[in-house]
Amino acid sequence: MRHLGIPLTAATLLAGACGLLAVAAPGFAQTAAVLGGQAELKDDRGVRVQYVYGGEGFKAFKPYIRELLSPKGVNPLRDNIPDHIHHHALMYAVAVDGVDFWSETPKCGKQVQRGISTAARSVNGHSASAIGAVIDWTKPDGGTIVATETRTIVLYSNPEAAGPTLVSWRTQLAPPAGAESIKLTGSHYFGLGMRLAKSMDNASTFTFADPNAKSLTVRGDERLTPSAWAACTGAVDGNTVTVAMFDHPDNPRPALWFTMSNPFSYLSATINLWKDPMVVKAGQELDVCYGVAVWDGQATREQIGAACQRWRKLAPSLKPEKKDEAKE
């Protein structure tokens, strides 16, 4: 999906990206709202997702999910970390044509949001609410565009009282108008990254769909592991929570999960750009989609696997032609 610089309505931006239909559906009622530089997705129990992109005091170089609350209202994400100011809760960033969008220094790029819309509808018969954003990835000057993104975040209904909060994050990143291509690179942790609560530092446990998956140790406690999903369990404010991320079967490359727990806990969905850069040509786009789930308590491997399968049935199909981008 390409954007030509004008704000899109919820119908045009979200319908194709998440398959929203205006029909009744089971589960908790969903609402979506935009106010003061942030958007919220709610159900009957309150806010589940808080997405921030501007407003008074906003200094981040990128929009991101600041809060992703469990069914009981526990937020396992951490933001505003003095020694890693660029770690913003749940965020997406890679490097484009040598411009680093992960870190936040004077030499780094910025994700400038140009339009936002929300919708509350149905996805495959389940209640859902969604945020759609149009974002220009710019050089440090904030004006020279190096890539354009359509971002879609969806909150799905939770028909089971003990089920997790369940969301999708979809990024569709394309060359800007007039560019022949863009080259995507980055460090081994670039992708959809999640900084976990301070109380989970040095005290979290990671599990994977494949218990026998072989991890690559990059340095210290930092590992890359191939698997259909990755999960982390720890305590937040005295409450045990489990956070999982799911790979979409249509993503251009299988996920390599970056994990670390020492000196802090981090989980990131990567596509191996540090070893295998990707070139996206004009008329194409990087189209990646991941699921994120949050449980109260320690979720079992069976519960995580079942949630992954449920999410894959709800998540949008990615266009087949976007599966194989040219590589340098």
N, C-alpha and C positions, 0 to 999 in steps of 0.2 A: 504494500500500500504506500503510495507516494503522496507527499503533501507539498502544495505549491506556495505556502506562506500565508494562508488565510485560516482562521479558526474553523474547526469542523464541529458540526453538531453531534450530539450523542448518537443519533441514529446512523449517520454516515461513518463516524469514526469507530464506533463500537460494534455495530452489527456484524461486519465482516470479520473482525478480529476475534470475537468471542461467541458468535452464533446466538445472539440474544433474540428471543422471541417474546412478544407481548401476550403471554398466556398465563393462566393461573398455574401455580406449581406448589408442591408440598414443601415443608420445612419452615423455618423461622422467616417472618416477613423481612424483606430487605429494603433499605433506603440508602440513598447516596446524597451527599451535600458538598458544596464548595463554598468556603468562606475564608477571608483573610489570609490568602496564601497557603491554604491547606484544603485537602479534600478528605472526607470521611465516609467510610462504608460501615453501615450499622445493620444489626438485626434486632430482634425483640429484646435482647439482653443488653444492648448498648453498642458503643463503638467497637468494632473488631479491627479495622484498619485505619490508620491515620497517615496520610501521604502529604508531605510538605514540599513546597516549591517556591515560596516567597513569603512576603509579609514583613512586618516590622521585626528588625533584628536578624533577618535571615542572611547568613554570610556563606553558606555552603556553596560549593562550585557545581552542585548537582541536585536535582530533586530526588527524593527517596522516601521509603516507608519508615517512619519514625517509630510507630507502634504497631505491633501485630499481636493482638491479645488472645490468650487462650479462652476457652469457654467460660472460665471463672474469672477472667479479667487480668491474668498475669502476663506482663510483657517481658519476653526473654531477650529483647534487643537492647543494645546500648548505643548511645549517641553522645556527642560533645566530650570526647576523650582528650584531655590536654596533650598527651604525648603522641596521639594518633588522630589529629583533628579531622583528617579526611575519612576516618572510619564512621560512616553514617548508617548505623542500624542495618537496614537492608537496602542495598544500592546496586546499580549496574554500571560497570565502566570497563573499557579496554583502551588501548592506544590506537589512534588512527593517524596514518601517515606520519608517524613519529611523535605525535602530540599525545602526551600522557593525560588521560582523563580520570585516572584513579587517585593520584595524589592531589594536593591542593597547595601549590607553591606558585610564585609569580610566573613560572615558566609552563604551568599546566593549563590544559584546556578547560572550558566550562560548558556545562549542559544548560542551555538557556531555554526555558519553557516558553512556547509561543501561544499555545492554546490548550484548553482543558475542557472536558465534558464528562458528565456522569449519566448513568442509566440504571434503572432497577427493573429487571425483566425475568426471563426464564432461560435456562440453558439445559437442553435435553430433558425438559420436564422438571427441573429443579430450580427453586428460587435463586436468584443471583443479583448482585449489584456490581457495577464496574466503573472504573475511572479510565478515561482515555486522554492521553496527553500527546501533544506535538512538540518535539524538542529539537532545537538546533545545537549541534555539537560544534563549538567555535574554538578558534585559537585563543590564546590568553587575552587578546584585545577585546574579546566578547562580541566581535562583529564579523570576522572572517569565518564563514561556515565551512567545515571540513566534512560533515556528515549530517544527515537528517534522520530523526527517529520518530516512529509512531510507537508509543508505549501503552500497553493495556494491562490493567490490574483488575482481577475479578475475585470477588468474595462469593463462595458458594454456600448454599444453605446447609445446615447441619440437622438432618432429620432424626439423628440419634442423640439422645441426651449425653451419652458418654463419648460421642465422636469429637474429632478435633476441629478447630478452626482451619478452614481450607481455602487457599487462594491460588491464583495463577499470576505469573509475571511473564508477559510477552514483550520482547523488544524486536522491532523491525527497523534495522539500520541500513541506510542506503547512501550512495554518493550524492552530493549536492548537485543542483542543476548546473550543467556545463562541465562537470568532471567526468573523465573517462573511467576512473576507478578509484577505490580507496584500499589501502593496505592495513589490515588489522593485525596488531602484535600485542605484546604485553608481558608482564612478569607471570610467574607460574600460578599466581593467585587471582589474576584478572578475570572478571566475569560477574556473575550475580553473587555478591558477597554479603555475609551476615556476621556482624560483630555481636557476640553474645554478652549477656550480663556479667558484670564484674564478679559476682558470686560464683560464676561458672568457671572462672580462670583457675587453671591447675586442679579442677575438681569436676570435670565433665568426662563423659564416656561416649565415644563414637561407635556406631554400628553401621553395617552396610547390608544391602540386599543379598550379596554373595559373601557368606562368612569366610570363604576361602580366597577372596579377592587379594591379589598381590599388589601391595602398595610400593610406590617409589618414594624413598626418603630423599627430599631435596636438600634439606639442611635442618639440623637439630630435630625438633618435633614436627616439622612441616612435611606433610605427605600428600601424595596424589594417588587416588584410588579409583579404578574403574568399577562402576556398579550402577544398577538401575535407580538406586536411591541411597541417600546417606542420612543418618540421624544422629542427634546429640542429646544426651540426657544430663540434667544437672538441677541445681536448686536456685530459685529466685525468691528472695524475701521469705525464705523458709518453706517455699512450695516447690515440690518436684515438678519439673516440666520436661517434655520431650519435643524437640523441634526436628522436622525432617524436610528434606528437599528431594523432589522427584524429577527425573529426566524425562523429557518428551521423546517418544520413539521416532518422531519426524525431525528432530533437531539435526543440523548439518553434520555434527559429529557427536559420538557418545560422550557423556559427561565424564570428566576426570574431577573427582571431588577433592578440593584442597581442604585439609583439616589441620588444626593445631590446637593444643590446649595449654601449652606452656611457652611463654609467660602469660598468654591470654588465649581465650577460646574463640576460634574463628572457623566458619564453614563457608565454602565458596564453590559454585558450579562453574567449571572452566571447560574450554574446548581446546586446550593444548596449544594456544597461540604462541607461547614462549618458545616452543620447539618447532611449530609448524604454522607460520603466518598464513593468513587468508586474504586473498584479493577478491573484492566485490566489485564487479563491473557495473557500468551505467545500465540502468534498466533492471538490475538485480538488487537483492538486499540480503543481509544476514537476518535470518528469521529464527529466533530461539525462544523457547517457552519452557518454563519450569513451574512445578508446583511446590508450595510450601504449606506445611501443616504444623499445628501446635496443639499438643495434648496437655491436659492436667494429669500429673502423675507420670509413671514410667510406662511408656507404650511398649508392648511386646513386638517382636519381629513380625508375628502374624498380623497384628493390628496395623503396623506400618505398611506391610505389603498390601493389605486389603485397601487401605486408604490410597495407596499409590495407584492401584487398579481402578478404584472409583474415580480418582482425579483424571486418569487417562481417558476414561469414558466421557467425562465432562469437558475436558480441555479441547480447544479448537484443533482441527486438522491444519497442518502447515502445507503450503502448496508444494507439490512434488518437485517442481523446477527449482526450488530454492535449496534442495538438499545438497547439491554438489557445486560449490563455488570453485573457481580456478585457484590454484595455489602457486605461489612463486617457488 
